[in-house]
Amino acid sequence: MQQARNNLTMTSSDKSHWQASLTLDYQRRETKTQLVRRRHCGPLVVQKPFYPEPDGTCHTYIIHPPGGIVGGDRLVLDVRLQTNSAALLTTPGAGKFYRSEANKAVLRQCFFLQSGACLEWLPQETIFYRGCHARIDTEVHLAANANFVGWDIYSYGRPASDEVFDKGYCRQGLTIWREGNPLYIDRVLIEGQHAMRSALWGMQSYPVMANLVAVNCELSVRDKIRHLLSELDNPPVSVSLLQDVLVCRYLGPSVMQAKAIFLKIWCELRYCVLNKPACVPRIWMT
């Protein structure tokens, strides 16, 4: 883990772009998880923690004041949960990658969970504007009995404004490690001019793609999620179990639809995997 942390160091000589980092360290103290250390550089910050749950789970909202990421920007998020701590992280609004002529915008997210820790990573959607050049890398490092549930909801272009993502690219990666061994690896490259944007074997011209993953799941959990989805009206979601990693994938026309379906899945996972009822972050209500 230490080597992975060292790789978070940012180096850039270009002062015309945002170079921001945020480090959060959580620790279980008595009846709740506390944010014992926060350190930021540049425009990446958090509000005060919230405690809406009786088990003391720490709800934290990550804020990027500029509101969007442009070519040349580099943002790094480093989150560490110590033994038996529990945190839910989200964002107050949609993330945005704006159009860029050439420079790449980078978002790097690393999560380190010690024994018995539990992290729920539930950001709002990310919008890739036509012509953006974006890269998002997410790494999750787990101790043997740590829990992680996370989702990413991506909109390629802006459907509400009839903007099609036919120019630019987005490179995304998610890697989950357990005790230093790779547990789940997912890589995707979306290019505006590539055939996969419209092909039947690709995105079928849909603008929204989303993924939800949860570790420490059994076949019974997968079956419960499939049963839950069967009660909906033809949801465009697939559900699979890879070792003990539950993977739910959405491909469809609407961010709102993806969020509504994933919210139902997350509520069920809270009961099945985390043994507690869902507690929706109040920032989502504003």
C-alpha positions as CSV (number, residue, x, y, z in Angstrom):
1,M,0.0,0.0,0.0
2,Q,2.8,2.4,0.8
3,Q,4.2,2.2,-2.7
4,A,0.7,2.9,-4.1
5,R,0.5,6.0,-1.8
6,N,3.8,7.2,-2.9
7,N,2.6,7.2,-6.5
8,L,0.0,9.8,-5.7
9,T,2.6,12.6,-5.7
10,M,1.8,15.1,-8.3
11,T,4.5,16.7,-10.5
12,S,3.7,19.5,-13.0
13,S,5.5,22.6,-14.2
14,D,2.3,24.0,-15.8
15,K,0.9,26.6,-13.5
16,S,-2.0,27.5,-15.8
17,H,-4.0,24.5,-14.8
18,W,-5.4,23.2,-11.5
19,Q,-3.2,20.8,-9.7
20,A,-5.3,19.7,-6.7
21,S,-5.1,16.9,-4.1
22,L,-7.1,15.8,-1.1
23,T,-6.1,13.3,1.5
24,L,-8.7,12.0,4.1
25,D,-7.9,9.7,7.0
26,Y,-10.8,8.0,9.0
27,Q,-10.5,6.3,12.3
28,R,-13.0,4.6,14.5
29,R,-13.2,6.2,18.0
30,E,-15.7,5.0,20.5
31,T,-19.2,5.1,18.9
32,K,-18.4,6.7,15.5
33,T,-15.9,7.0,12.7
34,Q,-14.1,10.3,12.8
35,L,-12.3,12.2,10.0
36,V,-9.0,12.5,12.0
37,R,-6.9,14.1,9.3
38,R,-7.6,16.1,6.1
39,R,-5.1,17.7,3.9
40,H,-5.7,19.5,0.7
41,C,-3.8,21.3,-2.0
42,G,-5.7,23.4,-4.5
43,P,-9.4,23.4,-5.1
44,L,-10.5,20.0,-3.7
45,V,-12.0,20.1,-0.3
46,V,-14.7,18.6,2.0
47,Q,-17.4,20.0,4.2
48,K,-17.8,19.0,7.8
49,P,-18.6,15.3,8.4
50,F,-22.2,14.3,9.0
51,Y,-23.5,11.5,11.3
52,P,-27.1,10.6,10.2
53,E,-26.7,6.9,11.2
54,P,-26.8,5.3,14.6
55,D,-23.7,3.2,13.9
56,G,-21.6,6.3,13.5
57,T,-20.8,6.0,9.8
58,C,-19.2,9.2,8.6
59,H,-20.9,10.8,5.7
60,T,-18.5,13.2,3.8
61,Y,-19.1,15.4,0.7
62,I,-16.2,16.0,-1.6
63,I,-16.3,19.4,-3.3
64,H,-14.4,20.7,-6.3
65,P,-15.2,24.4,-6.3
66,P,-14.4,25.1,-9.9
67,G,-17.2,22.8,-10.8
68,G,-15.5,21.2,-13.8
69,I,-12.1,19.8,-15.1
70,V,-10.4,21.1,-18.2
71,G,-7.4,19.9,-20.2
72,G,-4.2,20.0,-18.2
73,D,-6.0,19.7,-14.8
74,R,-4.9,16.9,-12.5
75,L,-6.9,16.0,-9.4
76,V,-5.8,13.3,-6.8
77,L,-8.0,11.9,-4.1
78,D,-6.4,9.7,-1.4
79,V,-8.8,8.2,1.1
80,R,-7.7,5.9,4.0
81,L,-9.9,4.0,6.4
82,Q,-8.3,2.6,9.5
83,T,-9.5,-0.6,11.3
84,N,-13.3,-0.9,11.7
85,S,-14.0,2.5,10.4
86,A,-17.0,3.2,8.1
87,A,-17.5,6.1,5.7
88,L,-19.8,7.1,2.9
89,L,-18.4,9.5,0.4
90,T,-20.4,11.4,-2.3
91,T,-20.4,14.7,-4.2
92,P,-22.9,17.6,-4.1
93,G,-23.4,17.6,-7.9
94,A,-22.3,16.3,-11.3
95,G,-18.6,16.2,-12.2
96,K,-17.7,17.6,-15.6
97,F,-14.9,17.2,-18.0
98,Y,-14.9,20.1,-20.4
99,R,-13.8,20.3,-24.0
100,S,-10.0,20.4,-24.6
101,E,-8.0,21.0,-27.8
102,A,-5.2,18.7,-26.8
103,N,-4.3,18.6,-23.1
104,K,-5.5,15.6,-21.1
105,A,-7.5,16.1,-17.8
106,V,-6.7,13.5,-15.1
107,L,-8.6,12.3,-12.1
108,R,-6.9,9.8,-9.9
109,Q,-8.7,8.2,-6.9
110,C,-7.1,5.8,-4.4
111,F,-8.9,4.1,-1.5
112,F,-7.1,2.2,1.3
113,L,-9.2,0.1,3.7
114,Q,-7.7,-1.7,6.7
115,S,-9.2,-4.7,8.5
116,G,-13.0,-4.4,9.1
117,A,-13.3,-1.0,7.4
118,C,-16.2,-0.2,5.1
119,L,-16.3,2.4,2.4
120,E,-19.3,3.4,0.2
121,W,-18.2,5.5,-2.7
122,L,-21.3,7.0,-4.3
123,P,-20.4,10.1,-6.4
124,Q,-23.0,11.9,-8.5
125,E,-22.7,11.4,-12.3
126,T,-19.8,12.6,-14.4
127,I,-20.5,14.4,-17.7
128,F,-17.9,14.2,-20.5
129,Y,-18.4,17.1,-22.8
130,R,-17.9,16.7,-26.6
131,G,-14.2,17.1,-27.4
132,C,-12.9,16.4,-23.9
133,H,-9.7,14.4,-23.3
134,A,-10.1,12.6,-20.0
135,R,-8.6,9.9,-17.9
136,I,-10.0,8.5,-14.6
137,D,-8.1,5.9,-12.6
138,T,-9.6,4.4,-9.5
139,E,-7.7,2.0,-7.2
140,V,-9.2,0.2,-4.2
141,H,-6.8,-1.5,-1.8
142,L,-8.5,-3.8,0.7
143,A,-7.5,-5.8,3.8
144,A,-8.8,-9.3,3.9
145,N,-12.2,-8.5,5.6
146,A,-12.8,-4.9,4.4
147,N,-16.0,-4.0,2.6
148,F,-16.3,-1.7,-0.5
149,V,-19.4,-0.6,-2.5
150,G,-19.0,1.9,-5.2
151,W,-20.5,3.2,-8.4
152,D,-19.6,5.4,-11.4
153,I,-22.3,6.9,-13.6
154,Y,-21.0,8.4,-16.9
155,S,-22.8,10.6,-19.5
156,Y,-21.0,10.9,-22.8
157,G,-22.1,14.2,-24.2
158,R,-25.2,16.1,-22.9
159,P,-28.4,14.4,-24.1
160,A,-30.6,17.1,-22.7
161,S,-28.8,19.7,-24.9
162,D,-28.6,17.3,-27.9
163,E,-24.8,17.2,-27.6
164,V,-23.4,14.0,-29.0
165,F,-20.0,12.6,-27.8
166,D,-18.6,12.3,-31.3
167,K,-15.2,13.9,-30.6
168,G,-12.6,13.4,-27.9
169,Y,-11.9,10.4,-25.7
170,C,-12.3,9.1,-22.1
171,R,-10.0,6.4,-20.6
172,Q,-11.3,4.9,-17.4
173,G,-10.0,2.2,-15.1
174,L,-11.0,0.5,-11.9
175,T,-8.7,-1.9,-10.0
176,I,-9.6,-3.6,-6.8
177,W,-6.8,-5.3,-4.8
178,R,-7.2,-7.5,-1.7
179,E,-4.1,-8.2,0.4
180,G,-1.9,-7.0,-2.5
181,N,-3.5,-9.3,-5.0
182,P,-5.7,-8.1,-7.9
183,L,-9.3,-9.0,-7.3
184,Y,-11.1,-7.0,-10.1
185,I,-9.7,-5.1,-13.1
186,D,-11.8,-3.1,-15.5
187,R,-10.5,-0.9,-18.3
188,V,-12.5,1.0,-21.0
189,L,-11.6,3.5,-23.7
190,I,-14.4,5.5,-25.2
191,E,-13.5,7.4,-28.3
192,G,-16.0,9.7,-30.1
193,Q,-15.1,8.5,-33.6
194,H,-14.8,4.8,-32.7
195,A,-17.3,2.2,-34.1
196,M,-18.1,1.0,-30.6
197,R,-20.1,4.2,-29.9
198,S,-22.8,3.0,-32.2
199,A,-22.2,-0.7,-32.7
200,L,-24.6,-3.4,-31.4
201,W,-21.6,-5.0,-29.6
202,G,-20.7,-1.6,-28.1
203,M,-22.7,1.3,-26.7
204,Q,-25.5,1.1,-29.3
205,S,-25.5,5.0,-29.5
206,Y,-26.7,5.3,-25.9
207,P,-25.1,8.2,-24.0
208,V,-25.0,6.8,-20.5
209,M,-22.9,4.0,-19.1
210,A,-22.7,3.1,-15.4
211,N,-21.1,0.5,-13.2
212,L,-21.7,-0.6,-9.6
213,V,-19.4,-3.0,-7.7
214,A,-19.6,-4.5,-4.3
215,V,-17.2,-7.0,-2.7
216,N,-17.8,-9.8,-0.3
217,C,-21.0,-10.9,-2.1
218,E,-22.4,-14.4,-2.4
219,L,-24.5,-16.1,-5.1
220,S,-27.6,-15.4,-2.9
221,V,-26.8,-11.7,-3.1
222,R,-26.6,-11.8,-6.9
223,D,-29.9,-13.7,-7.1
224,K,-31.6,-11.1,-4.8
225,I,-30.4,-8.2,-7.0
226,R,-31.6,-10.0,-10.2
227,H,-35.0,-10.6,-8.5
228,L,-35.2,-7.0,-7.5
229,L,-34.5,-5.9,-11.1
230,S,-37.0,-8.4,-12.5
231,E,-39.7,-6.4,-10.8
232,L,-38.8,-3.3,-12.8
233,D,-39.9,-2.5,-16.3
234,N,-37.2,-4.0,-18.5
235,P,-34.2,-2.3,-16.9
236,P,-31.1,-2.0,-19.1
237,V,-28.8,-3.6,-16.4
238,S,-26.7,-6.7,-16.3
239,V,-25.7,-8.4,-13.0
240,S,-22.8,-10.8,-12.6
241,L,-20.7,-12.2,-9.8
242,L,-16.9,-12.5,-10.4
243,Q,-15.4,-14.4,-7.5
244,D,-17.1,-12.4,-4.7
245,V,-17.3,-9.2,-6.6
246,L,-20.9,-8.2,-7.6
247,V,-20.8,-6.2,-10.9
248,C,-23.9,-4.3,-12.1
249,R,-23.7,-2.6,-15.5
250,Y,-26.1,-0.1,-17.0
251,L,-26.3,1.1,-20.6
252,G,-29.1,3.3,-21.5
253,P,-30.5,6.8,-22.3
254,S,-30.7,8.5,-19.0
255,V,-28.6,9.5,-16.0
256,M,-31.7,9.7,-13.9
257,Q,-32.7,6.2,-14.8
258,A,-29.3,4.8,-14.0
259,K,-29.3,6.6,-10.6
260,A,-32.7,5.4,-9.7
261,I,-31.8,1.8,-10.5
262,F,-28.5,1.9,-8.7
263,L,-30.2,3.5,-5.7
264,K,-32.5,0.5,-5.4
265,I,-29.5,-1.9,-5.8
266,W,-27.5,0.0,-3.2
267,C,-30.4,-0.1,-0.7
268,E,-30.6,-3.9,-1.1
269,L,-26.9,-4.3,-0.8
270,R,-26.9,-2.4,2.5
271,Y,-29.2,-5.0,4.0
272,C,-27.6,-8.1,2.4
273,V,-23.9,-7.2,2.7
274,L,-23.5,-4.4,5.3
275,N,-26.4,-5.5,7.6
276,K,-27.9,-2.1,8.0
277,P,-30.7,0.0,6.4
278,A,-30.0,2.5,3.7
279,C,-29.4,6.1,4.7
280,V,-29.6,8.4,1.7
281,P,-27.2,11.3,1.9
282,R,-29.2,14.5,2.5
283,I,-27.2,16.4,-0.1
284,W,-29.0,14.4,-2.8
285,M,-32.3,16.0,-1.7
286,T,-31.1,19.5,-2.4
